[in-house]
Amino acid sequence: MYEYEFVRIKTKWHILKQMREPTEDYQKIINTYAQNGYRLVQVLAPPLFSTGHVPYFELIFERPAQ
């Protein structure tokens, strides 16, 4: 049996790059969860805005149930 954690990371519009970017450091989040015994199993993006951008993405982690 496994336990799961879901971490939602919002994105924001970066005017100079003309693109959306994460509001948090996702690499730091992944490393923190890995140190706690989790592994990243999937990155989920919701349906796109009409502009082709996502408002957020979700990191899904799992580890054996304790």
C-alpha contacts under 8 A as a table, 3 or more apart, distances in Angstrom:
res1	aa1	res2	aa2	distance
1	M	64	P	6.10
1	M	65	A	5.68
2	Y	62	E	6.38
2	Y	63	R	5.53
2	Y	64	P	4.35
2	Y	65	A	4.60
3	E	62	E	5.65
3	E	63	R	5.66
3	E	64	P	6.14
3	E	65	A	5.09
4	Y	60	I	7.00
4	Y	61	F	5.54
4	Y	62	E	4.50
4	Y	63	R	6.74
5	E	60	I	5.93
5	E	61	F	5.17
5	E	62	E	6.46
6	F	58	E	6.54
6	F	59	L	5.79
6	F	60	I	4.81
6	F	61	F	6.48
7	V	58	E	5.45
7	V	59	L	5.10
7	V	60	I	6.58
8	R	56	Y	6.71
8	R	57	F	5.84
8	R	58	E	4.31
8	R	59	L	6.41
9	I	22	P	6.49
9	I	23	T	6.73
9	I	24	E	6.56
9	I	26	Y	7.73
9	I	56	Y	5.44
9	I	57	F	5.48
9	I	58	E	6.04
9	I	59	L	7.80
10	K	22	P	5.96
10	K	23	T	5.77
10	K	24	E	7.69
10	K	55	P	6.02
10	K	56	Y	4.07
10	K	57	F	6.55
11	T	20	R	5.80
11	T	21	E	5.08
11	T	22	P	4.28
11	T	23	T	5.35
11	T	54	V	7.30
11	T	55	P	5.41
11	T	56	Y	5.17
11	T	57	F	7.79
12	K	20	R	5.11
12	K	21	E	5.50
12	K	22	P	6.39
12	K	23	T	6.30
12	K	55	P	7.39
13	W	18	Q	7.20
13	W	19	M	5.78
13	W	20	R	4.27
13	W	21	E	6.48
14	H	17	K	5.57
14	H	18	Q	5.76
14	H	19	M	5.49
14	H	20	R	5.64
14	H	21	E	6.66
15	I	18	Q	5.04
15	I	19	M	7.05
19	M	53	H	7.88
20	R	53	H	6.84
20	R	54	V	7.69
22	P	25	D	7.12
22	P	26	Y	7.57
22	P	56	Y	7.69
25	D	28	K	5.50
25	D	29	I	6.58
26	Y	29	I	4.96
26	Y	30	I	6.16
27	Q	30	I	5.15
27	Q	31	N	6.23
28	K	31	N	5.15
28	K	32	T	6.09
29	I	32	T	5.13
29	I	33	Y	6.26
30	I	33	Y	5.29
30	I	34	A	6.14
30	I	40	L	6.99
31	N	34	A	4.97
31	N	35	Q	6.23
32	T	35	Q	5.22
32	T	36	N	6.61
33	Y	36	N	5.05
33	Y	37	G	6.60
33	Y	38	Y	5.33
33	Y	39	R	7.15
33	Y	61	F	7.66
34	A	37	G	5.19
34	A	38	Y	4.79
34	A	39	R	5.65
34	A	40	L	7.77
35	Q	38	Y	7.25
37	G	63	R	6.14
38	Y	61	F	5.77
38	Y	62	E	5.19
38	Y	63	R	4.69
39	R	61	F	5.33
39	R	62	E	5.50
39	R	63	R	6.43
40	L	43	V	7.98
40	L	59	L	7.10
40	L	60	I	5.97
40	L	61	F	4.49
40	L	62	E	6.66
41	V	59	L	7.92
41	V	60	I	5.74
41	V	61	F	5.53
41	V	62	E	6.72
42	Q	59	L	6.13
42	Q	60	I	5.23
42	Q	61	F	7.27
43	V	57	F	6.87
43	V	58	E	5.66
43	V	59	L	4.72
43	V	60	I	6.22
44	L	57	F	5.65
44	L	58	E	5.00
44	L	59	L	6.43
44	L	60	I	7.59
45	A	54	V	6.83
45	A	56	Y	6.76
45	A	57	F	4.56
45	A	58	E	6.37
46	P	54	V	6.55
46	P	55	P	7.78
46	P	56	Y	7.11
46	P	57	F	6.64
47	P	54	V	6.99
48	L	51	T	7.42
48	L	52	G	5.23
48	L	53	H	5.41
48	L	54	V	5.03
48	L	55	P	7.80
49	F	52	G	5.25
49	F	53	H	5.32
49	F	54	V	6.06
49	F	55	P	7.56
50	S	53	H	7.46
54	V	57	F	7.18
